[in-house]
């Protein structure tokens, strides 16, 4: 779990998925006169290895290869594409579902018995992709318990951050209404004034 997922109170069971989706930062707006810099924590294989190590997702001795890196980028792109849609629409969008399923094939899961008599999903793989299989397990668990529907992408084209919707009706559209929501509402208001 990262500082950001803690700050925004993302449930632990979705924290790695949230962090993984947000390794790509496409924000390109100015806030208080400062332009937000875009970035990609997974700019190369070393970046992926560092990100996974920070979260305890990289097994000792596992190597992040070029193929691992490409699989991770594809998974992230498909996840972000799926999460940018309204939950009901995402499940009905055949292209998004097909692409996500193709990306998920590289991350097989198995049911594991755990101490305390519980069961959970674990990685079948034993290479570097095993850690990302645990991110995929969070995707599955979230879809089963309904929390995945609260993981959304900000509706602002200048942001596109994935956020966890903590509102009671789960109808938020922006990661922060005071930032992205306010900027869009102000822009729309000014456009209406100009039109009048």
N, C-alpha and C positions, 0 to 999 in steps of 0.2 A: 504494500500500500504506500502510495506517495504522499508527500505533503499536500499536494493539490487535492487528491481524492479524500484525504482527511478533512481539509478545509471546507470542501463542498459536501461533506457528509455522505459520500458514496458508500453504500453498504459494503462491508468487507468481501462478501461473496461476489461482488461485481468489480472490485477495485482494479484488479489486473486487466480486465477487459476494458474498463474505462481508460486506464492509463495507456494501454496499447493503442486504442483508437485515437487517442490524443497525442501520440508521438509525432504526428504530422500537424503542425501549427500553420494554418492558412490565414490567420487573422491579418487583415491589412487595413486597419483604421487608425485614425489619430485620436488620442485621448489625452486631454489636458495639454495639447500641443506636442505630444510625443507620438511618433509613428511607431506602431507595434511591429517589431521585426518578425518576419516569418521564419520558420525553422523546421527541421526534421531530425528528431533524435536518432532515427534509423537511416542516416545518410549513407552508411556503408556497413559492411559486415561487422567491423569492430564496434560501431555504435549499437548494433543489435546485441552483440555479446555483452557490452557494458550495461545496456538496459536490462537484459535478462539477469545478469549477475546481481545487479542492485536489488532485484526482487526475489532472488533465490530461485530463479527459474532455469538456470543453466547448471546442469550437472557437472561435477568435478571432472575435468578432462575432456568434456564435450567441446567440439570445435564447430564454430560457425563458418560454414563453407559458403561459397557463392550460391549454390543451390538452396541452402537453408535461408540465406538472405533473400533470394528471389521469392521463395515460398512465403516468407514472413510479409514481404511487401504486398504480395497478391492477397494474402489473408486480410491484411489491414485495409486494402482498397475495397475488397468485397464487404467487409464489416461496415466500413464507413458508408458505402453505397446503400447497404441494407438499413442502417440506423438513420439515414437522412430522410427516410420515408415515414409517414404516419404508420404506427404499428400494424393497423389493419391492412393498409395499402402495401406495406413491405411484404407481408405474407402472401398477398395476391399477385405481386409483381413477378411474373414468371422469369424474366431476365435476371432480376436481383437474386431470386431464390436459386436459379440454376448456377449463376456465378459463385454464389456463396457455397453451394453444395460442392462444386468442383474444387474450390479452395480448401474446404473442410476435409476432403478425402485424404489429404496428406497428414492429417492429425487424428488417427484412430484412437478411440478410447475403450477402456475396459472397466467393468465393475470390480471394485476392490472391497474386500472386507477390511474394516478398520477397527482399531482398539475401541472398546466401549460398546461393541456390538452394532456399530453403524456401518453403512455401505456408502461408497462414493465412487466417483469416476476418476480414473487414473489414466496415464499415458501408456499406450501400447509400445510406442517407440522408446529407444534408449539413447538416441542421439540428441543433438541440440534442439531438434524440433519437439522433443518431449515436453520441454517447458512451455512451449506455445500450445501444446495439447491441453495443458492445464487452463490456459486462457479460453480455449474452445469449450472446456468443461464448464467454465463459468457462463458461457453463452447458453449452453444447454440447460444448466440449472436455472438460469434466469428466465428462460422461456417456459420452463416447467412451473416455476412458482410465481410467475407474473411480473417479476421485477424488471425483466428485460424491456417490457413495454414502457418503462419509465426512463430508459436510457435513450436519449434523443440527440439529434443534431440541431444546433442553434439555427433558427430560420433566417438569420441575417447572413446575406451573401458575403459580407465583409468579415465574418467570424468563422462559422462552420465548426465550432468546437462541439464535442459530444459532452452532454451534461446529464445529470441525474435529476429528473423532475420529482421534487419532493412535495409539490402541491397536492392537496387532497383530491381534486378531480383529475389530476394528471393531464392538464391541458396547457401547460406552459409551452411557449414557442421559442423563447430566447433563453440563452444560458444565464443571463442576468438582465432582468427587466430595467434596472437602473442604468445599464450601459447599452447593450444592443437594442433592447426594446425601446428605450427612450430615444435613441438615435433614429430608429426607423419611424417612430411615431412623430417625432419632430420634423423629419424630412417629409413625411406624408402630409402633415399639417401645412408646412410651407408650400408644398406643391398645390394643395387645395386653395390656399390664399392667392397664389399666382394665377390659378385657373379662374378664380372669381374676378 
